[in-house]
Amino acid sequence: MRTRSRLARLTGVAGLLLASTAVAVATGAGPAQATVVNVSAAGGIPSQSAVAACPAGEFLAGGGGFIDGGGGDVTLTDIIPNLAAQSVTVWGHTNPGGVVGAYNVVAQAICLPGAPPANYQRVTSASASNADPVKNQVATCPAGTDLLGLGAELRGANGQAFYQRIEPNAGLTAGVVTAGAAGGFAGPWSLVGYAVCATLPANLTGTLVSLTGAANSVSPKGQPSGGCPAGALATGVGATVAATATGNVLLTRITATVAQNSAQAVAFEDGIYTSPWDLESHVICWGP
């Protein structure tokens, strides 16, 4: 029987995390030539996108992205995995009323070598389009499959709804996404959750590693996840903002490191938000 483990959440404080570039790596006993691909596009007003694709001979496990610059006035709105194209599309949207500096949108494809595992597929879960201030969607992998990576999409909010979580569940069987409307926004919008699923090979184990930073009112916050077990590779990433800060804090980064053994998250307060909040970073690892 396959086993999964969830490492204990630890508490830590991290500085902001620097942008990374594409690199091919071989990590211990893990598969050789796994690749994290980052592609950047210059930010536009009001929105911009970037697309990152896996190289030949590798398949898309999951995706991430970040806003490089923007001073916390640009929302990371979409991380959309496309299995047909083996790519990830990331969108950023400027926040109404914000003073936006120069920024880039960066898409990240998290890739593994060889052919995809059995039952490789994308599961989509979309909410209704309405003015409900908080929305929650769960994209559940079919029976007999496991979560490789995840993604999310905000439709119609135009920078006025923020993710509270893009999070793998503890059993690595579903991706859970929650988002809240910013104060004063009452228009219709919808939330979409994505899960990249496949049957975990018998010789591999799936592990979810999460790390939570300090609860305070410091903004911005950068938070690494813990590291994958020895020989394992990151296949998917996520982040969670304290639920009490829903609609008041926006995620601007959810990425894997270039060594493909941990994750990074960054979040900003939207304007002045004085209540304490924390940020948690997640990484899904597949390995022996």
DRENVOMAR-604780 format. One record per residue (C-alpha): x, y, z. Coordinates in steps of 0.5 Angstrom, whole numbers, padded with zeros to 4 digits, always signed. Each point is the difference from the previous one (the first is absolute). Layout:
DRENVOMAR-604780
XYZ/...
END
This chain:
DRENVOMAR-604780
+0000+0000+0000/+0003+0007-0002/+0001+0004+0006/+0000+0008+0001/+0002+0004+0005/-0001+0007+0002/+0006+0004+0004/-0001+0004+0006/-0002+0007-0001/+0006+0004+0003/+0000+0007+0002/+0005+0005-0004/+0002+0007-0002/+0003+0001-0007/+0002+0006-0004/-0003+0001-0007/+0002-0005-0005/+0004+0002-0006/-0002-0002-0008/+0003-0006-0003/+0002-0002-0007/-0001-0007-0004/+0005-0005+0002/+0000-0008-0001/+0002-0003+0006/+0001-0007+0003/-0001-0001+0007/+0003-0006+0004/-0004-0007-0002/-0006+0004-0003/-0001+0000-0007/+0005+0004-0004/-0001+0006-0005/-0006+0002+0004/-0001+0007-0002/-0003+0007+0003/-0002+0005-0006/-0001+0007+0001/-0002+0005-0005/-0001+0007+0001/-0005+0005-0004/+0000+0008+0001/-0006+0002+0004/-0005+0004-0003/-0006+0004+0002/-0004-0002+0003/+0002-0008-0001/+0005-0004-0004/+0002-0008+0000/+0005-0004-0001/+0001-0007-0003/+0005-0006+0002/+0001-0006-0003/+0003-0007+0002/+0006-0002-0005/+0000-0006-0004/+0000-0006+0003/-0003+0002+0007/-0007+0001+0002/-0004+0005+0004/-0001-0002+0007/-0002+0007+0003/+0001+0008-0001/+0001+0006+0004/+0001+0007-0001/+0002+0007+0003/-0001+0007-0001/+0007+0003-0001/+0000+0008+0003/-0007+0003+0000/+0001+0002+0007/-0006-0004+0003/-0005+0003-0005/+0000-0005-0005/-0004-0007+0001/+0002-0007-0002/-0007-0002-0003/+0001-0006-0004/+0005-0006+0000/-0003-0004-0005/+0003-0007-0002/-0001-0003-0007/+0002-0007-0001/-0002+0000-0007/+0006+0005-0001/+0004-0002+0006/+0000+0007+0002/-0002+0005+0005/-0003+0007-0001/+0000+0005+0006/-0004+0007+0000/+0001+0006+0004/-0005+0006+0001/+0002+0007+0003/-0005+0001+0006/-0005+0006-0001/+0003+0006+0004/+0007-0002+0001/+0006+0003-0003/+0003-0005-0004/+0008+0000-0001/+0003-0004-0006/-0001-0007+0001/+0001-0007-0004/-0005-0006+0000/+0004-0006+0001/-0003-0007-0002/+0003-0007+0003/+0000-0007-0003/+0002-0005+0005/+0002-0006-0005/+0002-0007+0001/+0004-0005-0005/-0003-0005-0004/-0008-0002-0002/-0005+0002+0005/-0002-0005+0005/-0007-0004-0001/-0006+0004+0000/+0003+0006-0001/-0006+0006+0000/-0002+0007+0002/-0006+0001+0005/-0004+0006+0000/-0005+0003+0005/-0003+0007-0002/-0005+0004+0005/-0006+0004-0003/+0001+0007-0002/-0003+0004+0005/+0002+0005+0006/+0001-0004+0005/+0006+0003+0004/+0003-0007+0002/+0001-0006-0005/+0003-0007+0001/+0001-0005-0005/+0003-0007+0001/+0003-0004-0006/+0000-0007+0002/+0004-0005-0004/-0004-0007-0002/+0001-0006+0004/+0006-0003-0001/+0004+0006-0002/+0004+0005+0004/+0001+0007+0000/+0007+0002-0004/-0002+0008+0000/-0005+0005+0000/-0002+0007-0003/-0006+0005+0001/-0003+0006-0004/-0004+0006+0002/-0005+0002-0005/-0004+0007-0001/+0004+0003+0007/+0005+0004-0004/+0005+0000+0006/-0006+0001+0005/+0000-0007+0003/+0006-0003+0003/+0002-0007+0002/+0000-0003+0007/+0002-0006-0002/+0003-0005-0006/+0001-0006+0004/+0001-0007-0001/-0004-0004+0005/+0003-0005+0006/-0001-0006-0004/+0003+0003-0007/-0007-0002-0003/-0003+0007-0002/+0002+0007-0001/-0004+0005+0005/+0000+0008-0002/-0004+0005+0003/+0000+0008-0001/-0003+0006+0002/-0003+0006-0003/+0004+0007+0002/-0004+0005+0004/-0005+0004-0004/+0000-0005-0006/-0007-0003-0001/+0000-0002-0007/-0001-0007-0003/+0006-0005+0000/+0002-0007+0000/+0006-0005+0003/+0003-0006-0004/+0004-0005+0004/+0004-0005-0004/+0004-0006+0002/+0005-0004-0004/-0001-0008+0001/+0003-0006-0001/+0001-0007+0003/+0006+0000+0004/+0005-0005-0002/+0001-0006+0005/+0007+0002+0001/-0001+0007+0002/-0003+0003+0006/-0004+0007+0000/+0002+0005+0006/-0003+0007+0002/+0004+0004+0003/-0002+0007+0003/+0003+0006+0004/-0004+0005+0003/+0003+0007+0002/-0001+0005+0006/-0007+0003+0001/+0001+0008+0000/-0002+0006-0004/+0007+0000-0004/-0001+0001-0008/+0002-0003-0004/+0002-0007+0002/+0004-0005-0003/+0000-0007+0002/+0003-0007-0002/-0002-0006+0001/+0004-0006+0003/+0004-0004-0004/-0002-0006-0004/+0002-0007+0003/+0007-0002-0003/+0000-0003-0007/-0007+0003-0001/-0002+0006-0005/-0005+0005+0000/-0006-0001-0004/-0005+0005+0002/+0000+0007+0005/-0005+0004+0004/-0001+0005+0005/-0005+0002+0005/-0002+0007+0004/-0003+0000+0006/-0007-0001+0000/-0002+0006+0004/+0004+0004-0006/-0005-0002-0005/-0001+0006-0005/+0006+0004+0003/+0006-0003-0002/+0002-0002-0007/+0005-0006-0002/+0005+0002-0005/+0005-0006+0000/-0001-0007+0000/+0006-0004-0003/+0004-0006+0000/+0008+0001+0001/+0005-0001-0006/+0002-0006+0004/-0007-0003+0000/+0000-0002+0007/-0004+0006+0004/-0005+0005-0001/+0000+0008+0001/-0006+0005+0001/-0001+0007+0001/-0006+0004+0002/-0001+0008+0001/-0006+0003+0004/-0005+0004-0005/+0001+0007+0003/+0000+0001+0007/-0002-0007+0004/+0003+0001+0007/-0003-0007+0003/+0005-0006+0001/+0001-0005-0006/+0004-0006-0002/+0002-0003-0007/+0001-0007-0001/+0004-0003-0006/-0001-0007-0002/+0004-0005-0005/-0003-0007-0002/+0006-0005-0001/+0001-0006-0004/+0005-0005+0002/+0003-0007+0002/
END
